[in-house]
């Protein structure tokens, strides 16, 4: 079997309580979700029934990918187990193989302001270029630093 490089954070427990921004893409970016949007949404909304401690915060399903903010609170399942189940259930419903890319993209949301920016990204423009997380946190840190300076004056 061919070895694949992990894109997950080394030594991070993906069962940890928190907010996770996940992007899942269809195989070869084919627009399978145009036809199976309703089924993909139903499976997503039913995941909390399968996985106690999971909540779906915000999402959008596009023709060739889905963006989801997942909240874990005292979950026994890891983020990977949840996404693997989601992908398997949607694939089973569609009958297409492969339906999804082999992996998924995730970002651990570190604060409330970043959460708001990611929700805004999902809501307003899911097709625009990828979010630059470093710029989000750099901008948020600069704003906090400026507020501190202004308070010291």
C-alpha positions as a Markdown table, in Angstrom:
| # | Residue | x | y | z |
|---|---|---|---|---|
| 1 | Unk | 0.0 | 0.0 | 0.0 |
| 2 | Unk | 1.3 | 3.5 | -0.9 |
| 3 | Unk | 2.1 | 5.7 | 2.1 |
| 4 | Unk | 0.3 | 9.0 | 2.3 |
| 5 | Unk | 1.7 | 12.1 | 4.2 |
| 6 | Unk | -0.7 | 13.1 | 6.9 |
| 7 | Unk | -2.0 | 16.7 | 6.8 |
| 8 | Unk | -3.2 | 16.6 | 10.4 |
| 9 | Unk | -1.4 | 18.3 | 13.2 |
| 10 | Unk | 1.1 | 16.0 | 14.8 |
| 11 | Unk | 0.3 | 15.1 | 18.4 |
| 12 | Unk | -3.1 | 16.9 | 18.3 |
| 13 | Unk | -6.1 | 15.0 | 19.7 |
| 14 | Unk | -8.9 | 15.6 | 17.2 |
| 15 | Unk | -11.4 | 14.6 | 19.8 |
| 16 | Unk | -10.6 | 17.8 | 21.7 |
| 17 | Unk | -13.5 | 20.1 | 22.4 |
| 18 | Unk | -13.7 | 23.0 | 20.0 |
| 19 | Unk | -14.7 | 24.4 | 16.6 |
| 20 | Unk | -13.3 | 22.9 | 13.4 |
| 21 | Unk | -13.6 | 24.3 | 9.9 |
| 22 | Unk | -13.8 | 21.4 | 7.4 |
| 23 | Unk | -13.8 | 21.4 | 3.6 |
| 24 | Unk | -14.6 | 18.2 | 1.8 |
| 25 | Unk | -14.2 | 17.9 | -2.0 |
| 26 | Unk | -15.7 | 15.6 | -4.5 |
| 27 | Unk | -13.4 | 13.3 | -6.5 |
| 28 | Unk | -11.7 | 15.2 | -9.3 |
| 29 | Unk | -13.9 | 18.2 | -8.3 |
| 30 | Unk | -16.8 | 16.7 | -10.2 |
| 31 | Unk | -20.2 | 18.4 | -9.4 |
| 32 | Unk | -21.8 | 15.3 | -7.8 |
| 33 | Unk | -23.3 | 17.4 | -5.1 |
| 34 | Unk | -25.6 | 19.2 | -7.6 |
| 35 | Unk | -27.6 | 16.0 | -7.9 |
| 36 | Unk | -27.1 | 14.8 | -4.3 |
| 37 | Unk | -27.2 | 18.1 | -2.3 |
| 38 | Unk | -30.4 | 17.1 | -0.4 |
| 39 | Unk | -29.1 | 13.7 | 0.6 |
| 40 | Unk | -25.7 | 15.2 | 1.5 |
| 41 | Unk | -27.4 | 17.8 | 3.7 |
| 42 | Unk | -29.7 | 15.2 | 5.4 |
| 43 | Unk | -26.7 | 13.0 | 6.2 |
| 44 | Unk | -24.9 | 16.0 | 7.6 |
| 45 | Unk | -27.8 | 17.1 | 9.8 |
| 46 | Unk | -28.2 | 13.5 | 11.1 |
| 47 | Unk | -24.6 | 13.1 | 12.1 |
| 48 | Unk | -25.2 | 14.4 | 15.7 |
| 49 | Unk | -27.6 | 11.5 | 16.2 |
| 50 | Unk | -24.8 | 9.1 | 15.4 |
| 51 | Unk | -22.1 | 11.0 | 17.3 |
| 52 | Unk | -23.1 | 12.4 | 20.7 |
| 53 | Unk | -21.0 | 15.5 | 21.5 |
| 54 | Unk | -21.1 | 16.7 | 17.9 |
| 55 | Unk | -23.0 | 19.8 | 16.6 |
| 56 | Unk | -23.1 | 21.3 | 13.2 |
| 57 | Unk | -22.6 | 25.1 | 13.5 |
| 58 | Unk | -22.6 | 26.4 | 10.0 |
| 59 | Unk | -22.3 | 24.9 | 6.5 |
| 60 | Unk | -22.8 | 25.2 | 2.8 |
| 61 | Unk | -22.9 | 22.5 | 0.2 |
| 62 | Unk | -21.6 | 23.5 | -3.2 |
| 63 | Unk | -21.6 | 21.4 | -6.4 |
| 64 | Unk | -18.1 | 20.1 | -5.9 |
| 65 | Unk | -17.3 | 20.6 | -2.2 |
| 66 | Unk | -18.8 | 21.3 | 1.2 |
| 67 | Unk | -17.7 | 23.7 | 4.0 |
| 68 | Unk | -18.8 | 22.8 | 7.5 |
| 69 | Unk | -18.0 | 24.2 | 11.0 |
| 70 | Unk | -18.2 | 21.3 | 13.4 |
| 71 | Unk | -18.3 | 21.7 | 17.2 |
| 72 | Unk | -17.1 | 18.9 | 19.4 |
| 73 | Unk | -18.0 | 18.8 | 23.1 |
| 74 | Unk | -17.1 | 15.7 | 25.0 |
| 75 | Unk | -17.2 | 13.6 | 21.8 |
| 76 | Unk | -16.1 | 10.0 | 21.8 |
| 77 | Unk | -15.5 | 10.2 | 18.1 |
| 78 | Unk | -12.6 | 12.0 | 16.4 |
| 79 | Unk | -13.0 | 14.5 | 13.6 |
| 80 | Unk | -11.6 | 11.9 | 11.2 |
| 81 | Unk | -14.2 | 9.3 | 12.2 |
| 82 | Unk | -17.0 | 11.7 | 11.8 |
| 83 | Unk | -15.9 | 12.8 | 8.3 |
| 84 | Unk | -15.2 | 9.3 | 7.3 |
| 85 | Unk | -18.7 | 8.3 | 8.3 |
| 86 | Unk | -20.3 | 11.3 | 6.5 |
| 87 | Unk | -18.4 | 10.5 | 3.3 |
| 88 | Unk | -19.3 | 6.8 | 3.4 |
| 89 | Unk | -23.0 | 7.5 | 3.9 |
| 90 | Unk | -23.2 | 10.1 | 1.1 |
| 91 | Unk | -21.3 | 7.7 | -1.2 |
| 92 | Unk | -23.7 | 4.8 | -0.3 |
| 93 | Unk | -26.6 | 7.1 | -1.1 |
| 94 | Unk | -25.2 | 8.2 | -4.5 |
| 95 | Unk | -23.8 | 4.9 | -5.7 |
| 96 | Unk | -20.8 | 6.8 | -7.2 |
| 97 | Unk | -17.4 | 5.5 | -6.4 |
| 98 | Unk | -15.2 | 7.4 | -5.9 |
| 99 | Unk | -17.5 | 10.2 | -4.8 |
| 100 | Unk | -15.0 | 12.1 | -2.6 |
| 101 | Unk | -11.3 | 13.0 | -2.5 |
| 102 | Unk | -9.4 | 10.7 | -0.2 |
| 103 | Unk | -8.8 | 13.3 | 2.5 |
| 104 | Unk | -10.4 | 16.4 | 3.8 |
| 105 | Unk | -9.1 | 19.8 | 4.9 |
| 106 | Unk | -9.5 | 21.1 | 8.4 |
| 107 | Unk | -8.6 | 24.1 | 10.4 |
| 108 | Unk | -8.9 | 24.3 | 14.2 |
| 109 | Unk | -10.7 | 27.6 | 15.0 |
| 110 | Unk | -8.8 | 29.4 | 17.7 |
| 111 | Unk | -11.0 | 32.3 | 18.7 |
| 112 | Unk | -14.4 | 33.9 | 18.4 |
| 113 | Unk | -13.3 | 36.5 | 15.8 |
| 114 | Unk | -11.8 | 33.9 | 13.5 |
| 115 | Unk | -15.0 | 31.9 | 13.9 |
| 116 | Unk | -17.0 | 35.0 | 12.7 |
| 117 | Unk | -14.7 | 35.5 | 9.7 |
| 118 | Unk | -15.0 | 31.9 | 8.7 |
| 119 | Unk | -18.8 | 31.9 | 9.0 |
| 120 | Unk | -18.8 | 35.1 | 6.9 |
| 121 | Unk | -16.5 | 33.4 | 4.3 |
| 122 | Unk | -18.9 | 30.4 | 4.1 |
| 123 | Unk | -22.0 | 32.5 | 3.9 |
| 124 | Unk | -20.9 | 35.2 | 1.5 |
| 125 | Unk | -18.5 | 33.7 | -1.0 |
| 126 | Unk | -17.8 | 30.0 | -0.9 |
| 127 | Unk | -16.2 | 30.1 | -4.3 |
| 128 | Unk | -13.5 | 32.7 | -3.6 |
| 129 | Unk | -9.9 | 31.8 | -3.1 |
| 130 | Unk | -8.9 | 29.8 | -0.1 |
| 131 | Unk | -8.9 | 31.5 | 3.3 |
| 132 | Unk | -5.5 | 32.7 | 4.4 |
| 133 | Unk | -5.7 | 31.7 | 8.1 |
| 134 | Unk | -2.3 | 33.4 | 8.9 |
| 135 | Unk | -3.7 | 36.7 | 7.6 |
| 136 | Unk | -6.8 | 36.4 | 9.7 |
| 137 | Unk | -4.9 | 35.8 | 12.9 |
| 138 | Unk | -2.3 | 38.4 | 12.1 |
| 139 | Unk | -5.0 | 41.0 | 11.5 |
| 140 | Unk | -6.8 | 40.0 | 14.7 |
| 141 | Unk | -3.5 | 40.2 | 16.6 |
| 142 | Unk | -2.8 | 43.6 | 15.1 |
| 143 | Unk | -6.2 | 44.9 | 16.1 |
| 144 | Unk | -5.8 | 43.6 | 19.7 |
| 145 | Unk | -2.3 | 45.2 | 19.9 |
| 146 | Unk | -3.7 | 48.6 | 18.7 |
| 147 | Unk | -6.5 | 48.5 | 21.2 |
| 148 | Unk | -3.9 | 47.8 | 24.0 |
| 149 | Unk | -1.8 | 50.8 | 22.8 |
| 150 | Unk | -4.9 | 53.1 | 22.7 |
| 151 | Unk | -5.9 | 52.0 | 26.2 |
| 152 | Unk | -2.4 | 52.7 | 27.5 |
| 153 | Unk | -2.5 | 56.3 | 26.2 |
